[in-house]
């Protein structure tokens, strides 16, 4: 990754998000000098910095951020697909939790039955 190319993208991103270097640094939880060095082209971003940006701003297109290819932000259709996947994952999580609760209740019932004297 060319220092200059990334510095142009990070400056563009900060401006498009309506931040300054300080507020952007705070948002992604890094020091302001780290952002200043990226913006000036002094340093390339580490994997950790790229991850922090992508996690803090999930609408940013990671391919654009890293390579400069594509649009700055993900397409709305991509975001809707991601939202649907997240809803499905939430539903699966709820089913797992409910299933675990039912399993625990069944185990407790079995234990109760085993400890109860049998009368025929």
Helices and strands as residue ranges (DSSP letters): H 3-16, H 21-28, H 32-39, H 47-56, H 62-67, H 76-115
